[in-house]
Amino acid sequence: MSKYFRMRKFYISLVFLFLGFFLQKTQAQSNIKDSSVFAPMLYVTYAYQWPGGDLKDRFGSNSNIGGGFQFKLKNNWILGADFNYMFGNKIKDTLLFSDIETAGGYIINNNGEYTDVYLYERGYYTSFRFGKLFPVLSPNPNSGPFIMGSVGFLQHKIRIENPGNTAPQISGDYRKGYDKLTSGLGISEFIGYMYLGNKRLISFYAGVEFIQAFTQSRRTYDFNLGGYDATKRVDLQYGIKVGWIIPFYKRRPAGYYYN
């Protein structure tokens, strides 16, 4: 089982563990139109991101899909954790295979022919999140502008695909010498607007996010450089992010509502 799938399984288990505990505390009936409520919630997200810092020398813009869980407390503080998967196909490193390609920029396969090589950006950012919601310019005390910060872990690499694995130079463990696997501590800031509706499926948020990560290579040898890459990097990302929320508060029966 790959490291990615082990981590995903771990976070899914955490989600259900915390939900099982906190859902026991949400049995009191609530009307979110009247007062601020405690609300565990699951959410899924999509973001479009642009790179900055050292990251912009390696990749172009990318997409990001993710999900997580969080708890909005009655005092409108928010705590949670999430996992975000990054993917794109804009690779800027034109010298990646400089030591094994022909003068025309091709790689030769076992049959002495030019082989197809496809490059993609892959990575993830996983974090613990905390923030505050401000119920102003909002239809209820549980909606409004909010800010979030996070502390987490960022990892990215170049995914190398050679159909049929016909080129031994970039197959198996040799591929690791070119994939630029990089990771390190990350932090982020988010500002946006959250809407929680009495109808649970009509709940969402949107805003802008900024990520700063302090990373370095995780490969012991980089074929392109001819040795270990000891560079200390600052990888930046910024983007537009939207999320669909499934809150788990229990609503009052409709008969208790008054106009």
Backbone torsions as a table, in degrees:
resi	resn	phi	psi	omega
1	MET	NA	129.9	-175.7
2	SER	-70.6	161.8	178.3
3	LYS	-59.7	-38.4	-179.6
4	TYR	-61.5	-46.7	-177.7
5	PHE	-70.6	-32.8	176.1
6	ARG	-64.5	-42.0	179.6
7	MET	-67.1	-40.8	179.4
8	ARG	-62.8	-42.3	178.2
9	LYS	-61.9	-39.0	179.2
10	PHE	-62.2	-46.2	-178.1
11	TYR	-69.2	-36.0	176.5
12	ILE	-63.2	-41.0	178.2
13	SER	-63.1	-40.5	178.0
14	LEU	-62.6	-39.8	179.7
15	VAL	-57.6	-50.8	-176.8
16	PHE	-69.7	-32.6	177.6
17	LEU	-63.5	-49.2	-178.6
18	PHE	-68.9	-38.2	178.9
19	LEU	-64.2	-40.9	179.2
20	GLY	-60.3	-35.3	-179.9
21	PHE	-76.4	-47.3	-173.0
22	PHE	-79.9	-24.2	177.9
23	LEU	-65.9	-24.5	175.6
24	GLN	-65.3	-21.5	-177.0
25	LYS	-94.5	3.7	-176.6
26	THR	-113.9	22.7	-176.4
27	GLN	-77.3	-23.6	176.6
28	ALA	-64.4	134.1	-177.1
29	GLN	-71.8	138.4	-175.0
30	SER	-132.8	148.0	170.3
31	ASN	-118.9	108.2	-173.4
32	ILE	-69.4	-10.7	177.2
33	LYS	-75.2	-22.0	-173.8
34	ASP	-95.0	-38.9	-173.1
35	SER	-152.9	163.0	176.3
36	SER	-70.7	135.2	-175.4
37	VAL	-122.8	158.0	170.0
38	PHE	-77.9	127.9	-173.6
39	ALA	-141.1	102.4	167.0
40	PRO	-67.7	148.1	-179.5
41	MET	-154.8	143.5	168.6
42	LEU	-98.2	154.0	176.8
43	TYR	-153.6	153.6	173.2
44	VAL	-123.1	149.1	-172.6
45	THR	-136.3	158.3	167.9
46	TYR	-135.7	138.7	177.6
47	ALA	-138.4	147.5	169.8
48	TYR	-112.8	126.5	-169.5
49	GLN	-124.0	150.7	173.7
50	TRP	-118.2	144.6	-177.8
51	PRO	-88.1	158.3	174.3
52	GLY	-146.9	178.2	-179.5
53	GLY	60.1	-142.2	179.6
54	ASP	-67.8	-24.6	-176.1
55	LEU	-65.3	-32.2	-176.5
56	LYS	-69.7	-16.6	176.7
57	ASP	-80.2	-13.6	-177.4
58	ARG	-109.8	-39.0	-174.5
59	PHE	-129.6	159.9	169.2
60	GLY	-96.5	-156.1	179.7
61	SER	-68.3	158.2	-177.7
62	ASN	-146.6	167.3	172.2
63	SER	-101.6	163.5	-175.7
64	ASN	-148.7	122.0	173.8
65	ILE	-118.7	144.9	-176.7
66	GLY	-161.3	-172.0	179.6
67	GLY	-172.3	167.6	179.5
68	GLY	-178.2	-167.1	176.8
69	PHE	-137.1	151.6	177.8
70	GLN	-154.7	165.5	-179.1
71	PHE	-126.6	122.8	172.0
72	LYS	-93.9	117.5	-178.7
73	LEU	-80.6	166.9	-179.0
74	LYS	-62.2	-26.9	178.4
75	ASN	-88.1	10.6	175.4
76	ASN	71.6	13.8	166.2
77	TRP	-76.0	150.0	-176.4
78	ILE	-127.1	132.1	177.8
79	LEU	-130.5	143.0	179.4
80	GLY	-176.3	-171.1	178.4
81	ALA	-149.9	152.0	-179.0
82	ASP	-150.2	170.4	176.5
83	PHE	-137.0	129.3	-176.8
84	ASN	-128.5	126.6	-177.5
85	TYR	-101.9	124.4	-177.3
86	MET	-102.7	139.4	178.0
87	PHE	-151.9	143.7	179.2
88	GLY	-165.4	174.8	-179.1
89	ASN	-132.8	22.7	-179.2
90	LYS	-108.4	95.7	-178.4
91	ILE	-104.6	126.1	-175.7
92	LYS	-98.1	-13.0	-176.5
93	ASP	-75.6	98.2	-177.7
94	THR	-83.3	-7.0	-178.3
95	LEU	-106.6	14.2	-173.0
96	LEU	-55.8	-42.4	-177.1
97	PHE	-111.6	31.0	-174.4
98	SER	-59.9	-25.3	-177.2
99	ASP	-86.2	-9.4	-176.2
100	ILE	-129.9	-2.1	-178.5
101	GLU	-97.0	160.8	179.1
102	THR	-75.7	174.1	178.4
103	ALA	-60.6	-25.4	179.1
104	GLY	-87.9	-0.3	177.5
105	GLY	89.0	23.8	-179.2
106	TYR	-111.3	156.9	174.5
107	ILE	-109.7	135.8	-177.6
108	ILE	-92.7	134.6	179.7
109	ASN	-92.7	-171.6	-176.9
110	ASN	-61.8	-24.8	-177.7
111	ASN	-93.4	7.5	-179.3
112	GLY	76.0	19.6	-178.0
113	GLU	-112.4	160.7	174.0
114	TYR	-66.8	135.2	-178.7
115	THR	-110.5	154.6	178.4
116	ASP	-84.1	133.7	176.8
117	VAL	-134.0	128.6	179.9
118	TYR	-119.0	137.1	-176.5
119	LEU	-119.6	138.7	-179.1
120	TYR	-139.5	153.7	170.8
121	GLU	-88.3	133.3	175.7
122	ARG	-139.5	145.9	178.6
123	GLY	177.7	-176.8	177.3
124	TYR	-155.8	157.6	171.7
125	TYR	-132.1	121.0	178.2
126	THR	-120.8	140.9	-170.5
127	SER	-156.8	163.7	167.0
128	PHE	-101.1	133.4	-171.3
129	ARG	-117.7	150.9	177.3
130	PHE	-153.3	147.3	-178.6
131	GLY	-176.4	-166.0	-173.1
132	LYS	-145.6	135.9	174.7
133	LEU	-102.1	140.1	-179.0
134	PHE	-117.7	105.5	-173.9
135	PRO	-76.3	66.4	175.0
136	VAL	-122.1	152.0	-176.4
137	LEU	52.0	44.0	-173.6
138	SER	-136.7	155.7	-178.4
139	PRO	-79.4	-12.3	-179.6
140	ASN	-157.2	166.7	-176.8
141	PRO	-69.5	-2.0	-178.1
142	ASN	-111.2	12.2	179.7
143	SER	-130.6	160.9	176.7
144	GLY	142.8	-176.9	175.6
145	PRO	-61.8	147.6	176.8
146	PHE	-149.4	155.9	176.5
147	ILE	-124.1	147.7	179.3
148	MET	-138.0	149.1	170.0
149	GLY	-127.2	162.8	178.8
150	SER	-150.0	157.5	170.9
151	VAL	-127.5	127.9	-174.9
152	GLY	-158.9	-153.8	-174.4
153	PHE	-136.7	126.4	179.7
154	LEU	-111.7	135.3	174.7
155	GLN	-137.7	141.0	175.2
156	HIS	-149.4	158.8	178.1
157	LYS	-159.1	171.1	172.8
158	ILE	-96.8	119.5	176.5
159	ARG	-84.0	125.1	-176.9
160	ILE	-109.1	121.0	179.1
161	GLU	-118.5	125.9	175.8
162	ASN	-125.6	97.9	-176.0
163	PRO	-50.7	126.0	-179.4
164	GLY	79.8	-3.4	-178.8
165	ASN	48.9	49.4	-177.2
166	THR	-83.4	-11.3	-179.4
167	ALA	-109.8	103.2	-177.3
168	PRO	-63.3	-20.5	-178.7
169	GLN	-63.3	-26.0	-177.2
170	ILE	-125.3	28.5	179.5
171	SER	-111.3	157.6	176.3
172	GLY	58.1	-136.6	-178.9
173	ASP	-68.4	-22.7	177.9
174	TYR	-61.8	-31.8	-179.6
175	ARG	-60.8	-33.5	-179.0
176	LYS	-64.9	-22.6	179.0
177	GLY	-75.5	-6.9	-178.9
178	TYR	-121.9	-8.7	-169.5
179	ASP	-83.4	-5.8	175.2
180	LYS	57.2	38.1	178.8
181	LEU	-56.8	123.6	-173.2
182	THR	-138.4	141.7	180.0
183	SER	-158.4	167.3	177.3
184	GLY	167.7	-179.5	-179.1
185	LEU	-65.9	139.4	178.0
186	GLY	-132.6	155.1	171.9
187	ILE	-133.7	159.5	179.7
188	SER	-147.6	160.7	174.2
189	GLU	-133.0	140.8	-179.4
190	PHE	-137.2	138.9	173.2
191	ILE	-135.1	132.6	-176.5
192	GLY	-169.5	-158.6	-178.6
193	TYR	-131.9	134.5	178.5
194	MET	-117.6	135.9	175.1
195	TYR	-122.5	122.1	172.8
196	LEU	-111.7	119.7	-178.2
197	GLY	-99.7	158.6	175.4
198	ASN	-63.5	-30.0	170.3
199	LYS	-87.5	114.5	-167.6
200	ARG	-59.7	-33.3	-175.6
201	LEU	-75.4	-9.8	177.2
202	ILE	-104.7	67.4	178.9
203	SER	-139.5	136.5	-173.3
204	PHE	-161.0	171.9	170.3
205	TYR	-147.9	161.4	178.1
206	ALA	-154.8	150.4	178.9
207	GLY	173.9	-162.7	-180.0
208	VAL	-119.2	145.8	-176.3
209	GLU	-130.4	143.8	177.8
210	PHE	-126.7	131.3	-179.5
211	ILE	-123.8	133.8	173.9
212	GLN	-124.8	126.9	-178.9
213	ALA	-129.7	142.3	-178.0
214	PHE	-111.2	100.0	-164.7
215	THR	-123.7	171.7	173.3
216	GLN	-158.9	166.2	-178.9
217	SER	-64.2	143.4	176.6
218	ARG	-110.6	10.1	175.4
219	ARG	-99.3	141.0	-178.8
220	THR	-76.6	-18.9	-179.5
221	TYR	-147.5	132.8	178.1
222	ASP	-112.8	111.7	-176.6
223	PHE	-62.3	-36.2	-178.7
224	ASN	-63.5	-37.2	-179.9
225	LEU	-90.3	-19.2	-177.1
226	GLY	76.8	29.9	179.7
227	GLY	170.3	-168.8	-179.7
228	TYR	-78.7	137.3	177.6
229	ASP	-92.5	104.9	-176.8
230	ALA	-95.6	12.4	-176.3
231	THR	-63.4	132.5	172.1
232	LYS	-90.1	122.2	-171.5
233	ARG	-110.3	155.4	168.2
234	VAL	-123.9	104.2	-177.8
235	ASP	-98.1	126.3	-177.8
236	LEU	-117.7	147.0	173.2
237	GLN	-142.5	145.3	172.2
238	TYR	-143.2	146.5	-176.3
239	GLY	-169.2	176.5	177.2
240	ILE	-100.7	131.1	-173.9
241	LYS	-131.5	136.6	176.4
242	VAL	-127.8	149.4	-178.6
243	GLY	-143.0	144.2	174.4
244	TRP	-104.2	126.9	-172.7
245	ILE	-108.5	139.5	170.7
246	ILE	-117.1	96.0	179.0
247	PRO	-79.8	158.3	-176.4
248	PHE	-121.3	26.6	172.5
249	TYR	-73.5	155.7	179.9
250	LYS	-102.1	120.6	-175.8
251	ARG	-79.6	154.6	172.4
252	ARG	-71.1	154.7	174.0
253	PRO	-60.9	149.5	-176.1
254	ALA	-57.3	-26.1	-177.9
255	GLY	-67.1	-14.4	-179.9
256	TYR	-89.9	-3.2	-177.1
257	TYR	-87.6	139.2	178.4
258	TYR	-126.8	140.8	177.3
259	ASN	-95.0	NA	NA
